[in-house]
């Protein structure tokens, strides 16, 4: 049985809210997870091509230091808030309230796709994780129409795009790690025929049970990164440095703003 929460979809906004910039990267200020899901679902139903990016401190850091990443993120139609660092930066620097809305977004969209007969393509991760993630999705959502699967280890992107388009997916989820997945989607955005595309990082490893999902407390507070760091410090230490650098940049910008005023 699915653990994804149900919620009413009537009288919820179906238009993308006007984004605002958090240190140079656009964030879409959905008022809730439910509003984000309803907006995305409406766009898929209306066959509006949508590129969604989960915006967190690591992505903002890379965008500030790489013109290519900044350009890729600028192509996104939706910049969904992902991480307490973005929430705090928006509040500290701009006095704006933005809600996290990416927790369980993949699973919720898979559930809606299964209900509506939308076709889904899973691209990325290792061959084993990709296959097991697909199997587990099909077990949880038996009516899911899985258009295709492919691991993230390939050299010919155009051949992969052809494979995706031939399978006629409505939704494409890409698990190549960030910012590689965002760069890849942005580069091939106009060629891909799926109505919805989104990078999902290590989500396939979690769904396949190769990696542990963060406990509910960490997910609710947006501090999954702490759980991941404790479980794999050697693998995650660079990202922790980036997060602390981002936090310092936010405080420095706030300090100089007060100094200038």
Backbone torsions as a table, in degrees:
resi	resn	phi	psi	omega
1	UNK	NA	136.7	-179.2
2	UNK	-67.0	140.8	175.8
3	UNK	-98.4	5.1	-179.5
4	UNK	-71.8	127.4	-177.5
5	UNK	-67.1	140.8	173.8
6	UNK	-89.5	151.8	176.4
7	UNK	-154.9	154.6	179.4
8	UNK	-68.9	140.1	-179.6
9	UNK	-105.5	-0.6	179.0
10	UNK	-75.7	147.3	175.4
11	UNK	60.1	29.3	174.4
12	UNK	-108.1	150.1	-178.2
13	UNK	-64.5	140.7	177.8
14	UNK	-113.8	-1.4	176.9
15	UNK	-98.5	148.0	178.9
16	UNK	-71.4	125.4	177.3
17	UNK	-62.3	154.2	178.0
18	UNK	-63.9	122.8	-178.3
19	UNK	-74.2	161.7	171.1
20	UNK	-133.9	157.5	-172.8
21	UNK	-87.2	131.0	171.0
22	UNK	-113.5	101.7	-179.2
23	UNK	54.4	39.4	174.1
24	UNK	96.6	-5.9	-180.0
25	UNK	-115.7	129.9	-178.0
26	UNK	-71.3	135.1	175.6
27	UNK	-123.6	133.7	179.3
28	UNK	-89.8	115.5	-172.9
29	UNK	-84.7	68.3	172.6
30	UNK	-63.3	145.0	179.8
31	UNK	-78.6	-17.7	-179.4
32	UNK	-162.5	165.3	173.2
33	UNK	-58.3	-40.9	-178.6
34	UNK	-62.0	-41.2	178.8
35	UNK	-64.4	-39.1	178.9
36	UNK	-62.9	-46.4	-179.9
37	UNK	-63.0	-43.0	-179.0
38	UNK	-64.1	-42.3	179.3
39	UNK	-64.0	-47.0	179.8
40	UNK	-62.8	-44.2	-179.0
41	UNK	-62.1	-40.1	179.3
42	UNK	-64.2	-39.7	179.9
43	UNK	-67.4	-39.2	177.1
44	UNK	-65.0	-44.4	-179.8
45	UNK	-61.5	-33.5	179.8
46	UNK	-89.6	5.0	177.6
47	UNK	59.5	41.4	175.5
48	UNK	-97.2	120.3	-179.3
49	UNK	-64.1	131.3	-174.9
50	UNK	-137.8	126.9	174.6
51	UNK	-109.0	115.3	-176.9
52	UNK	-110.6	134.8	178.2
53	UNK	-123.6	134.9	173.7
54	UNK	-85.0	114.4	-175.2
55	UNK	-92.5	120.8	176.0
56	UNK	-133.4	173.9	-178.1
57	UNK	-57.1	-35.3	-179.1
58	UNK	-65.2	-41.2	178.7
59	UNK	-66.8	-41.0	178.7
60	UNK	-63.3	-41.1	177.3
61	UNK	-59.3	-48.8	-179.5
62	UNK	-63.0	-38.5	179.3
63	UNK	-64.4	-34.7	179.6
64	UNK	-73.1	-20.4	-176.1
65	UNK	-113.2	-3.9	-179.5
66	UNK	-138.8	113.7	177.3
67	UNK	-58.4	-33.0	-179.8
68	UNK	-66.2	-42.6	178.0
69	UNK	-66.9	-43.1	179.2
70	UNK	-58.9	-42.3	179.8
71	UNK	-66.6	-38.6	179.1
72	UNK	-64.8	-44.9	-180.0
73	UNK	-66.8	-31.3	179.4
74	UNK	-66.7	-21.5	178.6
75	UNK	-79.6	-11.2	-177.4
76	UNK	-69.5	140.4	174.9
77	UNK	-81.6	-29.9	-179.7
78	UNK	-132.7	129.6	172.9
79	UNK	-113.3	87.9	-175.0
80	UNK	-76.8	133.4	-178.3
81	UNK	-66.8	127.4	-179.5
82	UNK	-137.2	97.8	177.7
83	UNK	123.3	140.0	-177.6
84	UNK	-65.3	-25.3	179.9
85	UNK	-62.5	-38.7	178.5
86	UNK	-70.2	-39.4	177.5
87	UNK	-59.2	-47.3	-178.0
88	UNK	-69.6	-38.3	179.0
89	UNK	-62.8	-43.2	179.3
90	UNK	-62.4	-38.6	-178.8
91	UNK	-73.5	-44.8	-176.0
92	UNK	-69.1	-45.1	-173.5
93	UNK	-84.7	-35.5	-171.0
94	UNK	-124.2	-2.3	-179.1
95	UNK	65.0	25.8	-178.2
96	UNK	-105.6	147.3	176.4
97	UNK	-102.5	123.6	177.8
98	UNK	-131.4	137.4	-176.6
99	UNK	-97.7	143.3	170.4
100	UNK	-69.5	136.2	-177.4
101	UNK	-144.2	24.1	179.2
102	UNK	-107.8	-11.9	178.5
103	UNK	-62.1	121.8	-179.9
104	UNK	68.4	12.9	-178.9
105	UNK	-64.0	-42.1	178.8
106	UNK	-57.6	-51.6	-177.5
107	UNK	-63.4	-38.2	-179.1
108	UNK	-67.2	-41.7	179.3
109	UNK	-68.5	-35.4	175.0
110	UNK	-62.0	-42.3	179.1
111	UNK	-62.0	-44.6	179.6
112	UNK	-67.1	-38.5	177.3
113	UNK	-60.5	-42.2	179.3
114	UNK	-63.7	-37.8	-179.9
115	UNK	-69.3	-37.8	-173.6
116	UNK	-96.7	-0.3	-179.5
117	UNK	74.1	23.1	177.3
118	UNK	-80.2	141.6	-177.2
119	UNK	-89.4	140.0	-173.5
120	UNK	-124.2	136.6	175.1
121	UNK	-118.3	131.6	178.7
122	UNK	-108.5	116.5	-179.1
123	UNK	-121.0	128.0	172.9
124	UNK	120.8	-179.7	-175.7
125	UNK	65.7	-173.6	177.8
126	UNK	-76.3	164.2	179.0
127	UNK	-58.8	-40.1	-179.0
128	UNK	-67.3	-47.7	-179.7
129	UNK	-63.7	-40.8	-179.9
130	UNK	-61.7	-47.3	-177.9
131	UNK	-65.2	-43.8	-178.9
132	UNK	-69.1	-35.8	176.3
133	UNK	-62.4	-43.8	178.4
134	UNK	-61.8	-44.7	179.7
135	UNK	-61.0	-42.4	-178.2
136	UNK	-69.6	-36.6	175.4
137	UNK	-62.5	-42.5	-179.0
138	UNK	-67.0	-32.7	176.7
139	UNK	-68.5	-40.5	-178.7
140	UNK	-76.5	-34.5	-177.0
141	UNK	-128.4	81.0	-172.8
142	UNK	-59.6	-23.9	-179.0
143	UNK	-88.4	1.9	-178.6
144	UNK	-62.5	131.6	175.2
145	UNK	-95.3	98.7	-178.9
146	UNK	-85.2	105.7	-176.2
147	UNK	-69.2	-35.8	-179.1
148	UNK	177.6	166.6	179.5
149	UNK	-141.0	149.3	175.2
150	UNK	-161.0	138.2	178.8
151	UNK	-72.6	173.1	-174.6
152	UNK	-93.3	12.1	-178.3
153	UNK	-104.6	93.8	-178.9
154	UNK	-150.9	162.5	-179.8
155	UNK	-112.4	-32.7	-176.0
156	UNK	-98.8	95.6	-178.2
157	UNK	-66.6	-34.0	-178.6
158	UNK	-65.6	-35.3	176.8
159	UNK	-66.7	-37.6	178.3
160	UNK	-66.4	-42.4	177.9
161	UNK	-61.2	-40.4	177.6
162	UNK	-62.2	-42.0	178.8
163	UNK	-62.4	-42.5	179.0
164	UNK	-61.8	-50.2	-176.6
165	UNK	-64.8	-35.8	178.5
166	UNK	-65.9	-26.2	179.8
167	UNK	-83.9	-7.8	176.0
168	UNK	54.7	56.2	178.8
169	UNK	-81.5	153.0	170.5
170	UNK	-92.2	-34.1	-179.6
171	UNK	-124.8	136.1	177.1
172	UNK	-123.4	122.9	176.2
173	UNK	-113.4	129.0	-173.7
174	UNK	-118.4	120.4	-179.0
175	UNK	-115.4	82.7	179.9
176	UNK	-120.0	4.1	-173.3
177	UNK	84.5	155.9	-176.8
178	UNK	-106.6	139.7	7.3
179	UNK	-94.6	9.4	-176.8
180	UNK	-55.5	-43.8	-177.2
181	UNK	-66.3	-38.3	178.3
182	UNK	-68.2	-39.6	177.1
183	UNK	-62.9	-40.4	-178.4
184	UNK	-68.1	-46.0	179.8
185	UNK	-63.1	-44.8	-178.5
186	UNK	-61.1	-40.0	-179.2
187	UNK	-65.3	-36.2	-174.1
188	UNK	-109.7	12.5	-175.9
189	UNK	-53.3	-44.4	-176.5
190	UNK	-75.1	-22.2	-180.0
191	UNK	-84.9	-30.4	-175.5
192	UNK	-75.6	130.5	-175.9
193	UNK	-91.9	-4.4	177.6
194	UNK	-63.9	147.2	-179.4
195	UNK	-77.6	-26.4	-177.8
196	UNK	-134.7	129.9	178.0
197	UNK	-131.4	137.8	-179.4
198	UNK	-154.4	138.6	172.6
199	UNK	-82.6	137.0	-175.0
200	UNK	-124.2	14.4	173.6
201	UNK	57.6	-125.1	-178.5
202	UNK	-94.3	21.8	-174.8
203	UNK	-62.9	-34.9	-179.4
204	UNK	-65.9	-34.6	176.9
205	UNK	-64.1	-36.4	179.0
206	UNK	-70.4	-47.2	-179.0
207	UNK	-63.2	-35.7	179.9
208	UNK	-79.3	-6.8	-178.9
209	UNK	71.4	17.1	172.5
210	UNK	-72.4	-31.9	176.4
211	UNK	-121.1	153.0	-179.3
212	UNK	-82.5	139.9	171.7
213	UNK	-77.3	140.4	177.8
214	UNK	-62.6	141.5	177.2
215	UNK	-57.3	161.0	-174.0
216	UNK	-56.3	-38.4	-179.0
217	UNK	-57.4	-47.2	-178.6
218	UNK	-66.7	-37.4	-179.9
219	UNK	-68.4	-39.6	-179.1
220	UNK	-68.5	-33.3	-177.7
221	UNK	-92.9	-2.3	179.2
222	UNK	72.8	23.7	-177.7
223	UNK	-113.8	33.3	177.5
224	UNK	-56.4	-29.9	-178.2
225	UNK	-60.5	-32.1	178.2
226	UNK	-67.3	-42.5	178.0
227	UNK	-62.4	-44.5	-179.0
228	UNK	-65.4	-37.9	-179.7
229	UNK	-65.8	-43.3	179.8
230	UNK	-62.6	-36.3	-178.0
231	UNK	-80.8	-23.1	179.9
232	UNK	-147.1	67.5	-175.0
233	UNK	-62.9	-36.5	-179.1
234	UNK	-67.0	-32.1	-178.7
235	UNK	-81.8	-27.8	-169.8
236	UNK	-107.0	-2.6	-171.5
237	UNK	-63.4	-34.4	179.4
238	UNK	-63.3	-41.0	178.9
239	UNK	-64.8	-34.5	178.1
240	UNK	-64.9	-39.3	177.0
241	UNK	-62.4	-41.7	178.5
242	UNK	-62.0	-42.0	-179.7
243	UNK	-64.2	-41.8	177.2
244	UNK	-67.7	-35.6	175.8
245	UNK	-64.2	-41.4	177.2
246	UNK	-61.2	-46.3	-179.7
247	UNK	-60.1	-42.2	178.0
248	UNK	-62.9	-39.9	179.7
249	UNK	-63.4	-39.7	178.5
250	UNK	-63.2	-47.9	-179.4
251	UNK	-65.0	-38.9	179.0
252	UNK	-64.4	-43.6	179.5
253	UNK	-64.1	-38.5	178.0
254	UNK	-66.7	-39.5	179.8
255	UNK	-63.4	-47.7	-178.2
256	UNK	-69.3	-28.3	175.6
257	UNK	-64.3	-43.6	178.0
258	UNK	-66.7	-38.0	-178.8
259	UNK	-65.4	-40.4	179.7
260	UNK	-68.1	-32.2	-178.8
261	UNK	-80.1	NA	NA
